[in-house]
Structure formats: structure tokens, C-alpha cells
């Protein structure tokens, strides 16, 4: 009997995430991509790493400090994980710096360069001096550090310069100081000719103006990362919004977990800083180029160089939404499945906008997790509420790093008269659902939207997600129960047609996997998810593999399952797809299940299956089923964007074999949608429908 709890059968969650970010870095190294596209992936890599340190590393440090040694199924202790993480990142840092230098070297012939103050001509130096006086000097903060000037609190992701100064009147007096560079200032000063100058290079030349009477001996740029996780005990106060606002203040004051410094930071400078900050030596990273990879977005977003990015794709409105027909009439005739960003997110926005304006609509109910800063959906909900419609919105205030946006929207919705719910005690609401109730022929008729992604039109252009729209009573009745559960009291929280976590989704998934296991070699599972961490689900998949079930997993990020282990996971294949779009849809295929196909807001992680309110939806419409299965099989066949997980936790980029057709699923899907969009303008509706049904298979 094989012990499926053996730690050797599991990959560590944090180390698996690092492998994911390495795959992002490899996109930045891919010479087949346009140069700014590569720089974009480098910015994404840096943004990801910031969040990893703020949340995951900070969490491990807390566990270690508390003396907790219990860990995941791999049994690595927090201290062991911290050591592995530091070793991994210090080694990868050299790759990052080489990649960045290579990209900028290749950008120079295209007119983009990063230069220091000393490297530009006198005319440009004059511009930089003027920029300093007009834009930097009024807001920058010079801070002396001595017995009467204590070391300042540095907020999370604070950036600035550590300076050592000499008194011009007494050369024996030397002092240290800090120059804080506020976030209102851009990371680079752009000279208007494609030349970018790191702001610290400009500030360094004007230190004597910030500390009159002192001359600069040496300096180094620095950037700090703090613990940014918010632990909120909801029962400790009545006003949840007040607690969250306090939590956001605390985020800026969390424990310092990482220090990044320039290569000119010698031991004396670092020791000065660390006497006050107390950062572990292996959490200090020296960079030979400028700090803060995420700041590269400033260069990537320069519209003058848009030709150096991947060609933009315009999402299309496909049948049945191509003619702006009444959306409620469409949903009464048929269910609709859309795959974003290839298909436009506009019909989802339109559904809420039409509902807000339609005099026959009596109520709108929605969950909002991340809706963005300028949300047309929230604006429509406010309009609907102000016009007298019943509007109920579940605004998840604990959507990490989106809390402040959600606070603003929640207050605005309340002001408009909407009924706003601020979460469920002990759970984060991550489900994506909307329900519209409308009068028709003297009766009430309901229309539903269920999705795998957020109600955010901006991210819907870069995230791959699925939207399912229906007026089927079985689903709309369940969604009514779901919203009653959110607004009222319920000890059961059980739905009939849909499945809701924390009580229903995990048992359903285990049942579906077990059903395929009983079929042995006739079993087949395909699952597309962002992360696979849950021990019980992994063990169920191991049992399915042992029974001979073919298991194909498309896991973008973390995967704690080890494929290819003899007698355990030989029938499991795991691929990760990284490319132009961020793979975000969660959708599953179980060959021997009556419904066969499901979509969900939930990843296969304990937090999603046990500690969140999520939804799992069986797709009953036959055309929608076929479409999802074709998408899943297409992605399993990808040999251009896919990386395959090895049993040791590493990933190998899949390449087409000699004579084999290149299958880039992002490109094929763009071409597919373009073909249908063109056909709708000149072909019959029957031909267009045939094209919709067969092109995936042809691809």
C-alpha cells in the first residue's frame, strides 16, 4: 500500500510559486517577443516578487517567530522554507540583472535608454536641474539622523537615498541622513527623447541643496518591503469598515522583511541602516542597476513606443451579441458562454447597464471582488438604486490590495441607496455572480451571470476568463438562495443546482474525481486552474492516476502535486501556460460525469475550498460544453506557450517536434474570433454557427 501522505510526494507551495515567477522571467528572456513586451514581463516579475515578500515571506517570518513548525504536506518548516527562498532569489538575481541589461541594450537603437545624470549632455543636465527645482525639491524629504532626530518610520515600498555627509566647516564631523522620495514622483525623469534618468541620479547631484553646509561623501539608493498582510478579527468591532480602514493604516507599519540597495551601498551604509531597521542579512539584496522592477511600467506604457509591444487584439462581440439585440430576449432563447478576452466583456457590462435603465427590472444583486477604479458596472448599480430599483451588492472589503478601491465603491453605493453587504464573518466572498429580476407578462423572470473572473472591464482585456449567462430557472432560483444566504442567516448554505464553498465544492470535486477513478483507464480528467494546493484533492488525483485515469492539469501558478512518479502519478501531466494573456479561468472536464463540464470562481486550494464563499457551476448547455472542452484540449496541445512540470518541481518549456505544427493557443484563439467576427458581416447565421462549432477542432 502506497502512503499518499509521504512528504516526498508533494512540492512546497512557496518554492512552486518561485518557479512560476521564474517562468514569468523566462518570458522576459524570450528573444522572439517584442522588446517592450519583454520589459513588461520583467515589470510583472518584480510586481509579483514584491507581493510575495509582503505576504508569503512575511507570513513565514511570523510563523517562525511564533515557534510554529507545522507546515504543508511537504513538511518543510518555516525556517527551511525561508532559507530555500533566499537561496533561490539570490541566485536568480543575477539572471534578472543580466536580462534587464540585455533588454535595455537592445532598446537603445529604437530610441529608449536609461542614463545617469552624468551620462547625459549639458542641455539635458540643464533640463534635469530645472525639473529638480520645479518638481522634486518642493516634495522631497531630507531627514537628518542623530540623537535628536530619530530614524523615521519608512512605509511599505518606501524608496529613497541613504547619504553620508561631511560638515563643510569641520571635516571631522560626519553624519548620516536619509532622503525620502515620495511616491507622487515618477521613478524615472523622462527627458522627452526616449531617455529616462533614475530619480536618485538627479537627487544625488543636489544633496548640497537639501543639506546646506554639508557635502556628500557617499550615498546609496534603498527600497524597503514590509509585511502587508492584514489580519482582521471581525468580531472585535461592530463597524467592519472601520476595522478595515485601521488595517490599511497598519499595513504601512508592518515589520520590515526586505531591503533592496544599490551596488554602491558598502558595509558602512548597510550597517548604519540596519542598526535601526534590523533586517536579516540574507533579506538584503544589492542591485547593480536601478531598484524597483515594477517601475518599468513607466517605460512600457510610453505610447510613443507602442510598436515595440505585442500587437493589441480588439475583443469581439460574437453571436448572439453582434447586433445589439435586446439582451434579455437573447437569454430567454438560449444560454451564452463567452471566453474573454477574445470575446468582449461588453455584454456583461451591458447586462447591468440595461438592467439599470429598464423600467421592468425590479432588482439587481451582485458580488463585487475587484471592480477597478473607474467601474461602469458600479456606476450603473448606483443609477439603478437612485431610480428606485432594489440593488443588493456584496462588496468584498478583504480583496487583497484592492481594499481601498472597494471601500470607496462601498460608500458610494450606500450613498446611492443600495443595500451593501460587507462580507460574511470568517469568510472571504470570492464568488462572481449577478442576478437580475424583471417583470414580464405579469410575472417575475430572472437572468443570471456567473463568471470565473472579476467584474472589471480593464482586466477582462488581459485575463482569460469565462462568462456564463442564462435565464434557466434552476440556476436563477439557486442564485436567489445564494444571495439570501449572503444577506441573511443560514446554517446550511446548501444549493441545489449550483455548488457553494465552504460546504459543497470540495466534496463535489472529490466525488467527481472518485467517479473517474472507478472508471479506471476509461476515466479522463482535464482541469484548468490557477493553483493546486489542497492535500485531499491531490491525494484523490493520485488515486485516480494509480487506477489508470488520464489526468491533464493546466495549472498556471502553484502546483504542489508531483507528476510522473512511478506507481503514483505516471498518468498525470501538468502544464503551465504563460503568454500574452494571464490564464485565469477555472474550468473542469470529467468524462464520465452527467454534466461533464464545470466552471468556477475557486482554485483548488484550502483557502478557496474551505475559507471562502465560492461557486461551482455545471454547464448544461450542449454548445457551451463543446466549446469549453475544445478550449481545454487546445490548451493541452499547446507547444508554444506551455511549460511542463517535472517530478522534481522544475519546468521544461514545450517545443514543437520537427515537422509539427506550432500551436500557440492565444494566437489561434485570436485568429478564431477574428474569423467569426468577419463571417458575421457577410455570411449567413447558419454558416457562422457552423464556424463557431468546428473551428476549435480544426485548430
C-alpha positions in Angstrom: 0.0 0.0 0.0 1.4 3.4 -1.1 1.5 6.0 1.6 -0.1 9.0 -0.2 0.8 11.3 2.8 4.5 10.8 2.2 6.1 14.3 2.1 8.2 13.2 -0.9 5.0 13.2 -3.0 4.4 16.9 -2.6 6.1 20.1 -3.8 6.4 23.1 -1.5 3.8 25.8 -2.1 6.3 28.7 -1.8 9.0 27.1 -3.9 6.4 26.2 -6.5 5.4 29.9 -6.6 9.0 30.9 -7.2 9.1 28.5 -10.2 6.0 30.3 -11.5 7.7 33.7 -11.3 10.8 32.2 -12.9 8.5 31.3 -15.9 7.4 34.9 -16.0 11.1 35.9 -16.0 11.7 33.5 -18.9 9.1 35.4 -20.9 11.3 38.5 -20.4 14.2 36.5 -21.7 12.3 35.2 -24.8 14.0 36.9 -27.8 11.1 36.1 -30.1 8.9 38.7 -28.2 9.0 42.4 -28.9 11.4 44.3 -26.6 8.8 46.3 -24.6 6.8 43.1 -24.2 9.8 41.5 -22.6 10.3 44.6 -20.4 6.6 44.2 -19.4 7.2 40.7 -18.2 10.2 41.9 -16.2 7.9 44.5 -14.6 5.3 41.8 -13.8 8.1 39.6 -12.3 9.1 42.5 -10.0 5.5 43.3 -9.0 4.9 39.6 -8.3 8.0 39.4 -6.1 7.0 42.5 -4.1 3.7 40.9 -3.2 5.4 37.5 -2.5 7.7 39.2 0.1 4.9 41.4 1.5 2.6 38.4 2.1 4.2 35.0 1.9 7.7 35.7 3.2 6.2 38.0 5.9 3.9 35.2 6.9 6.7 32.6 7.1 8.6 35.0 9.3 5.6 35.3 11.6 5.3 31.6 11.9 9.0 31.2 12.6 8.9 34.0 15.3 5.9 32.2 16.9 7.8 28.9 17.1 5.4 27.1 14.8 7.0 24.3 12.8 3.8 22.6 11.4 3.7 23.2 7.6 2.2 21.8 4.4 2.1 18.2 3.1 5.8 18.6 2.1 6.7 19.0 5.8 9.2 21.8 5.3 9.4 24.1 8.4 9.0 27.9 8.0 12.8 28.3 8.6 13.7 25.7 6.0 11.4 27.5 3.5 12.9 30.9 4.3 16.4 29.5 3.6 15.3 27.9 0.3 13.6 31.1 -0.8 16.6 33.3 0.0 19.0 30.9 -1.8 16.7 30.7 -4.8 16.2 34.5 -5.1 19.9 35.4 -4.6 20.8 33.1 -7.4 18.1 34.3 -9.7 19.0 38.0 -9.1 22.0 37.6 -11.4 19.7 36.3 -14.2 17.3 39.2 -13.6 20.1 41.9 -13.8 21.5 40.3 -17.0 18.1 40.2 -18.6 17.4 43.8 -17.8 20.8 44.9 -19.1 20.3 42.9 -22.3 16.8 44.4 -23.0 17.9 48.0 -22.5 21.0 47.4 -24.7 18.7 46.3 -27.5 16.2 49.1 -26.8 18.9 51.8 -27.5 18.8 51.6 -31.3 15.0 52.1 -31.0 15.4 55.3 -29.1 14.9 54.1 -25.5 17.7 54.4 -23.0 18.3 54.7 -19.2 21.1 57.0 -18.3 22.5 58.6 -15.2 22.8 62.4 -14.7 26.5 62.2 -15.6 25.8 60.4 -18.9 23.6 63.0 -20.5 24.7 66.1 -22.3 24.8 69.6 -20.8 21.5 70.6 -22.4 19.8 67.6 -20.8 21.5 68.3 -17.5 20.0 71.8 -17.5 16.6 70.2 -18.0 17.2 67.8 -15.1 18.2 70.7 -12.9 15.1 72.6 -13.8 13.0 69.5 -13.2 14.6 69.1 -9.8 13.8 72.6 -8.7 10.3 72.7 -10.0 9.1 69.1 -9.3 11.4 67.3 -6.8 12.7 69.9 -4.4 9.2 71.0 -3.1 8.1 67.5 -2.2 11.3 65.5 -1.3 12.0 64.9 2.3 15.6 65.2 3.7 16.0 63.6 7.2 18.9 64.0 9.5 19.7 61.0 11.7 21.2 61.8 15.1 20.5 61.9 18.8 17.8 64.5 18.4 16.5 63.2 15.0 15.3 59.6 15.4 15.3 57.2 12.5 12.0 57.7 10.6 9.3 55.1 10.0 9.5 54.1 6.4 6.3 53.0 4.8 6.0 49.8 2.8 7.8 50.1 -0.6 9.4 53.3 0.5 12.2 54.4 -1.8 15.0 56.9 -1.1 18.7 57.5 -0.6 20.9 56.8 2.4 23.6 59.5 2.5 26.8 60.1 4.4 27.7 63.8 4.7 30.7 65.8 5.9 30.4 69.2 7.6 32.0 71.8 5.3 33.2 73.9 8.3 34.6 70.9 10.2 35.8 68.0 8.1 36.0 65.8 11.3 32.2 65.9 11.6 30.4 63.2 9.5 26.7 62.5 9.7 24.2 60.1 8.1 20.9 61.0 6.7 18.0 59.7 4.6 16.3 61.4 1.6 12.8 60.0 1.2 11.4 60.1 -2.4 7.6 60.3 -2.2 5.5 58.0 -4.5 4.0 61.1 -6.1 7.3 61.4 -8.1 7.9 59.1 -11.1 10.7 56.6 -10.7 12.4 58.0 -13.8 12.7 61.5 -15.1 11.8 61.4 -18.8 13.7 63.8 -21.0 11.2 63.6 -23.8 13.5 61.9 -26.3 13.2 58.4 -25.0 15.9 58.9 -22.4 15.0 58.0 -18.8 17.1 59.1 -15.8 16.6 57.3 -12.5 15.4 59.9 -10.0 18.2 59.1 -7.4 20.8 60.1 -10.0 19.2 63.6 -10.2 18.7 63.9 -6.4 22.3 62.9 -5.7 23.5 65.9 -7.7 21.5 68.3 -5.4 22.2 66.9 -2.0 24.0 70.1 -1.0 20.7 72.0 -1.6 18.9 69.5 0.7 21.5 69.6 3.4 23.1 73.1 3.2 26.6 73.3 4.7 27.3 69.6 4.1 29.0 67.8 1.2 28.2 64.3 0.1 30.7 61.6 0.9 28.8 58.7 -0.4 25.2 57.5 -1.0 23.1 54.5 -2.0 19.5 54.2 -3.1 17.3 51.9 -1.0 13.8 50.4 -1.0 12.1 48.6 1.8 9.4 46.0 1.8 7.2 45.4 4.9 4.6 42.9 6.0 1.5 44.0 4.1 -1.0 41.2 5.2 -3.9 42.4 7.2 -5.2 40.1 10.0 -8.7 41.4 10.9 -10.7 39.9 13.7 -14.2 40.9 12.6 -15.9 40.1 15.9 -13.7 42.7 17.7 -15.8 45.7 16.4 -19.2 46.4 15.1 -18.2 48.6 12.2 -16.3 46.3 9.8 -15.4 49.2 7.5 -13.7 51.0 10.5 -11.6 47.9 11.2 -10.5 47.6 7.6 -9.5 51.3 7.4 -7.4 50.8 10.6 -5.9 47.6 9.0 -4.9 49.7 5.9 -3.1 52.1 8.2 -1.3 49.2 9.9 -0.2 47.8 6.5 2.1 50.7 6.1 3.6 50.0 9.6 4.2 46.2 9.2 7.5 44.5 10.0 10.3 45.2 7.5 11.0 42.0 5.6 13.3 43.0 2.8 15.9 45.7 1.9 17.0 46.4 -1.6 20.0 48.7 -2.1 22.2 49.9 -5.0 25.5 48.3 -5.6 27.2 51.4 -4.2 25.9 50.5 -0.7 29.0 49.5 1.2 29.1 47.7 4.5 29.2 51.0 6.4 26.0 52.3 4.8 24.2 49.0 5.2 25.3 48.7 8.9 24.0 52.2 9.6 20.6 51.4 8.1 20.4 48.0 9.8 21.1 49.4 13.3 17.7 50.9 13.0 15.8 48.6 10.7 17.0 45.1 11.9 16.7 43.2 8.6 18.2 39.7 8.4 21.4 39.8 6.3 20.0 37.4 3.7 17.0 39.6 3.1 19.2 42.3 1.8 19.6 42.4 -1.9 22.2 44.5 -3.8 21.4 45.6 -7.3 23.9 46.8 -9.9 21.2 48.7 -11.8 18.3 50.8 -10.6 15.9 49.4 -7.9 12.2 48.6 -8.3 11.5 46.4 -11.3 7.8 47.2 -11.1 8.6 50.8 -12.0 9.4 49.6 -15.5 5.7 50.1 -16.3 6.5 53.8 -16.7 8.6 52.9 -19.7 6.4 50.1 -21.1 3.4 52.5 -21.1 5.0 55.1 -23.3 2.6 55.3 -26.2 5.3 56.6 -28.5 6.9 53.2 -28.4 3.7 51.1 -28.6 5.1 49.4 -31.8 7.6 47.6 -29.5 4.8 45.8 -27.7 2.9 42.7 -28.9 0.1 43.7 -31.3 -3.1 44.7 -29.5 -6.1 42.5 -30.0 -9.6 44.0 -30.1 -12.1 41.8 -28.3 -15.1 41.0 -30.4 -18.8 40.8 -29.9 -19.8 37.5 -31.4 -23.2 35.9 -32.0 -25.7 36.3 -30.4 -24.4 39.7 -29.2 -23.2 41.1 -32.5 -26.3 43.2 -33.4 -27.1 44.9 -30.0 -30.3 42.9 -29.8 -32.2 43.1 -26.5 -30.1 41.1 -24.1 -33.0 39.8 -22.1 -34.7 38.4 -25.2 -31.4 36.6 -26.1 -31.1 35.0 -22.7 -34.7 33.8 -22.9 -33.9 31.9 -26.1 -30.5 30.5 -25.2 -27.6 30.2 -22.8 -24.5 32.0 -23.7 -20.9 31.2 -22.9 -18.2 33.7 -23.6 -14.4 33.3 -23.4 -12.6 36.6 -22.5 -10.6 38.5 -23.6 -11.1 37.0 -27.1 -14.8 37.7 -26.7 -15.7 41.2 -25.5 -16.7 41.8 -21.8 -19.1 44.4 -23.1 -22.2 42.1 -22.9 -21.6 41.7 -19.2 -21.4 45.4 -18.7 -24.4 45.9 -21.0 -26.4 43.4 -19.0 -26.1 45.6 -15.9 -26.5 48.9 -17.8 -29.6 47.7 -19.5 -31.0 46.4 -16.2 -30.3 49.7 -14.6 -32.3 51.6 -17.3 -35.1 49.0 -17.9 -38.3 50.1 -16.1 -39.4 46.5 -15.9 -36.3 45.5 -13.8 -37.2 45.4 -10.1 -33.9 44.2 -8.6 -30.2 43.7 -9.2 -28.0 41.6 -7.0 -24.2 41.2 -7.5 -21.0 40.2 -5.9 -18.0 42.6 -6.3 -14.5 41.5 -5.6 -12.2 43.6 -7.8 -14.1 46.1 -9.9 -11.4 48.6 -10.8 -11.1 52.3 -10.2 -13.5 53.6 -12.9 -16.2 50.9 -12.9 -19.1 51.4 -15.4 -20.8 48.5 -13.6 -20.7 50.2 -10.2 -21.9 53.4 -11.8 -24.9 51.5 -13.3 -25.7 50.0 -9.9 -25.7 53.4 -8.4 -28.0 54.7 -11.1 -30.3 51.7 -10.7 -30.5 52.3 -6.9 -31.2 56.0 -7.3 -34.0 55.3 -9.8 -35.8 53.2 -7.2 -34.7 49.7 -8.1 -33.7 47.3 -5.3 -29.9 46.9 -5.5 -28.0 44.5 -3.3 -24.2 44.4 -3.6 -21.8 42.1 -1.8 -18.6 44.2 -1.7 -15.7 42.1 -0.5 -13.6 44.5 1.5 -10.8 41.9 2.1 -9.8 41.6 -1.6 -6.1 41.9 -1.0 -4.5 45.1 -2.4 -7.9 46.2 -3.7 -9.4 47.2 -0.3 -9.2 50.9 -0.7 -11.0 50.8 -4.1 -13.7 48.7 -2.6 -14.1 50.9 0.4 -14.7 53.9 -1.9 -17.2 52.0 -4.0 -19.0 50.6 -1.0 -19.5 54.1 0.5 -20.7 55.4 -2.9 -23.2 52.6 -3.3 -24.5 53.1 0.2 -25.0 56.8 -0.5 -27.0 56.0 -3.6 -29.4 53.8 -1.6 -28.1 50.4 -2.4 -28.0 47.7 0.2 -24.3 46.9 0.7 -23.0 43.7 2.5 -19.5 43.8 3.8 -18.7 40.1 3.8 -19.5 37.0 5.8 -18.0 36.6 9.2 -15.0 34.3 8.9 -15.1 34.0 5.1 -14.0 36.0 2.1 -16.6 36.2 -0.7 -14.9 35.3 -3.9 -17.8 34.1 -6.0 -18.6 36.0 -9.2 -22.4 36.2 -9.7 -25.1 38.6 -10.8 -28.9 38.1 -10.7 -31.4 40.4 -12.3 -35.2 40.1 -11.6 -37.6 41.6 -14.1 -41.3 41.8 -14.7 -42.5 40.1 -17.8 -46.2 39.4 -18.7 -47.2 40.0 -15.1 -44.7 37.5 -13.7 -41.1 37.8 -12.4 -38.4 36.5 -14.7 -34.7 36.2 -13.6 -31.4 36.4 -15.6 -28.0 35.3 -14.3 -24.4 35.9 -15.0 -21.8 33.5 -13.5 -18.1 34.0 -14.1 -14.6 32.8 -13.3 -13.2 36.4 -13.1 -13.9 39.8 -11.7 -16.4 42.4 -12.8 -13.6 44.5 -14.1 -13.7 45.6 -17.8 -10.0 46.6 -17.7 -8.6 43.3 -16.5 -11.1 41.5 -18.7 -8.9 42.6 -21.7 -5.8 40.8 -20.4 -7.2 37.9 -18.2 -8.6 34.8 -19.8 -12.0 34.1 -18.1 -15.3 32.5 -18.8 -18.7 34.1 -18.5 -21.9 32.1 -18.4 -25.2 33.9 -18.9 -28.6 32.1 -18.6 -32.2 32.5 -17.6 -32.7 28.9 -16.7 -34.9 28.8 -13.6 -32.9 26.0 -12.0 -29.8 28.3 -11.9 -31.6 31.6 -11.1 -33.5 30.0 -8.3 -30.3 28.8 -6.8 -28.7 32.2 -7.1 -31.7 33.7 -5.3 -30.9 31.3 -2.4 -27.2 32.2 -2.7 -27.9 35.9 -2.2 -30.4 35.2 0.6 -27.5 33.3 2.3 -25.2 36.3 1.9 -27.8 38.8 3.3 -29.4 36.6 6.0 -28.7 33.8 8.5 -28.2 30.2 7.3 -26.5 27.3 9.0 -26.8 25.1 5.9 -26.0 27.3 2.9 -26.7 24.5 0.5 -27.7 25.0 -3.1 -29.5 22.5 -5.4 -28.1 23.2 -8.9 -25.0 25.2 -8.1 -22.3 24.2 -5.5 -21.1 26.7 -2.9 -18.0 26.5 -0.7 -17.1 26.0 2.1 -19.6 23.2 2.3 -20.3 21.9 -1.2 -17.5 22.4 -3.7 -14.7 20.3 -2.2 -17.0 17.3 -1.6 -18.3 17.6 -5.1 -14.8 17.8 -6.6 -13.7 14.7 -4.6 -16.8 12.9 -5.8 -16.2 13.8 -9.4 -12.6 12.6 -9.2 -13.6 9.4 -7.4 -16.2 8.7 -10.1 -13.5 8.9 -12.8 -11.3 6.7 -10.6 -14.0 4.0 -10.6 -13.8 4.0 -14.5 -10.1 3.2 -14.5 -8.5 3.6 -17.9 -11.8 4.8 -19.3 -11.6 7.8 -16.9 -10.4 11.2 -18.1 -10.0 14.5 -16.2 -8.9 17.9 -17.5 -8.7 20.7 -15.0 -7.7 24.3 -15.7 -6.9 26.2 -12.6 -4.5 28.9 -11.2 -3.2 26.9 -8.2 -3.3 23.3 -6.9 -2.5 23.1 -3.2 -5.3 21.1 -1.4 -3.9 17.9 0.0 -7.1 15.9 -0.2 -7.7 16.9 -3.8 -4.0 15.9 -4.7 -4.4 12.5 -3.0 -7.6 11.9 -4.9 -5.8 12.7 -8.2 -3.0 10.3 -7.2 -5.6 7.6 -6.6 -7.1 8.3 -10.0 -3.7 8.1 -11.7 -3.0 4.8 -9.9 -6.3 3.5 -11.2 -5.3 4.4 -14.8 -7.3 7.6 -15.2 -5.8 10.1 -17.7 -5.3 13.3 -15.8 -4.4 16.5 -17.6 -3.9 19.6 -15.5 -3.4 23.2 -16.8 -2.1 25.0 -13.7 -0.8 28.5 -14.2 0.9 29.1 -10.9 1.4 27.0 -7.8 1.2 23.2 -8.1 2.1 21.0 -5.1 1.3 17.8 -6.9 4.3 15.9 -8.3 3.6 14.3 -11.7 5.5 11.4 -13.2 6.2 9.4 -10.0 6.3 5.7 -10.7 3.2 3.8 -9.5 1.7 7.1 -8.2 1.3 9.8 -10.8 2.5 8.3 -14.0 -0.8 9.2 -15.7 -0.8 12.8 -14.6 0.5 15.6 -16.8 0.8 19.2 -15.6 1.4 22.2 -17.9 1.6 25.9 -17.1 0.7 28.3 -19.9 2.2 31.8 -19.9 1.9 34.2 -22.8 0.2 37.4 -24.0 -2.8 36.9 -21.6 -2.9 35.9 -17.9 -4.6 32.5 -17.7 -7.3 33.0 -15.0 -10.3 30.7 -15.9 -11.1 27.8 -13.7 -12.9 25.1 -15.7 -13.0 21.3 -15.4 -13.9 18.3 -17.6 -14.9 14.9 -16.1 -15.5 12.4 -18.9 -17.9 10.1 -17.1 -20.0 12.7 -15.2 -23.5 13.5 -16.4 -22.7 17.2 -16.8 -19.1 16.7 -17.8 -18.1 20.4 -17.7 -18.0 22.9 -14.8 -16.8 26.5 -14.4 -15.9 28.0 -11.0 -14.5 31.0 -9.2 -12.5 28.7 -7.0 -9.0 27.3 -7.3 -8.1 24.0 -5.8 -6.6 25.5 -2.6 -7.7 25.2 1.0 -8.4 28.9 1.2 -10.8 28.7 -1.8 -12.5 25.4 -0.8 -12.7 25.8 3.0 -12.3 29.5 3.9 -14.1 31.4 1.1 -17.6 31.7 -0.4 -17.2 30.4 -3.9 -19.4 29.0 -6.6 -19.1 26.0 -8.9 -21.5 25.8 -11.9 -22.3 22.7 -14.0 -22.6 23.7 -17.7 -25.8 22.1 -19.1 -25.9 23.8 -22.5 -24.5 21.4 -25.1 -22.9 24.0 -27.3 -21.3 25.7 -24.3 -19.9 22.3 -23.2 -18.4 21.6 -26.5 -16.8 25.0 -26.6 -15.2 24.5 -23.2 -13.9 21.0 -24.0 -12.4 22.3 -27.2 -10.6 25.1 -25.4 -9.3 22.7 -22.8 -8.0 20.3 -25.4 -6.5 23.1 -27.4 -4.5 24.3 -24.3 -3.4 20.8 -23.6 -1.9 20.6 -27.1 -0.1 24.0 -26.8 3.6 23.7 -27.8 4.4 27.4 -27.9 3.4 28.8 -24.5 3.3 25.7 -22.3 5.8 24.6 -19.7 5.6 21.0 -18.4 6.1 20.3 -14.7 8.7 17.7 -13.8 8.6 15.5 -10.7 11.5 17.5 -9.1 9.5 20.7 -9.3 11.2 22.2 -12.3 9.5 23.1 -15.5 10.6 22.5 -19.1 9.4 24.7 -22.0 7.5 22.6 -24.5 8.7 23.0 -28.1 7.1 21.6 -31.3 8.8 18.5 -32.6 10.3 18.5 -36.0 7.6 18.9 -38.7 5.0 19.5 -36.0 2.6 22.5 -36.3 3.2 25.3 -33.8 0.2 25.5 -31.5 0.0 28.9 -29.8 -3.4 28.8 -28.2 -3.5 32.6 -27.6 -2.8 33.3 -31.3 -5.1 30.6 -32.5 -8.0 31.9 -30.4 -7.4 35.4 -31.6 -7.5 34.2 -35.2 -10.6 32.1 -34.5 -12.5 35.0 -33.1 -11.4 37.3 -35.9 -12.7 34.8 -38.5 -16.1 34.6 -36.8 -16.3 38.3 -36.5 -15.6 38.8 -40.2 -18.0 36.0 -41.1 -20.9 37.6 -39.2 -20.7 40.6 -41.5 -21.0 38.7 -44.8 -22.2 35.1 -44.1 -25.5 33.6 -43.1 -26.2 32.9 -39.4 -26.2 29.2 -40.1 -22.6 29.3 -41.6 -21.4 31.4 -38.7 -22.8 28.9 -36.2 -21.1 26.1 -38.1 -17.8 28.0 -37.9 -18.3 28.6 -34.1 -18.8 24.9 -33.5 -16.0 23.5 -35.6 -13.0 25.9 -35.6 -11.6 24.8 -32.3 -11.5 21.2 -33.6 -9.8 22.3 -36.8 -7.2 24.2 -34.8 
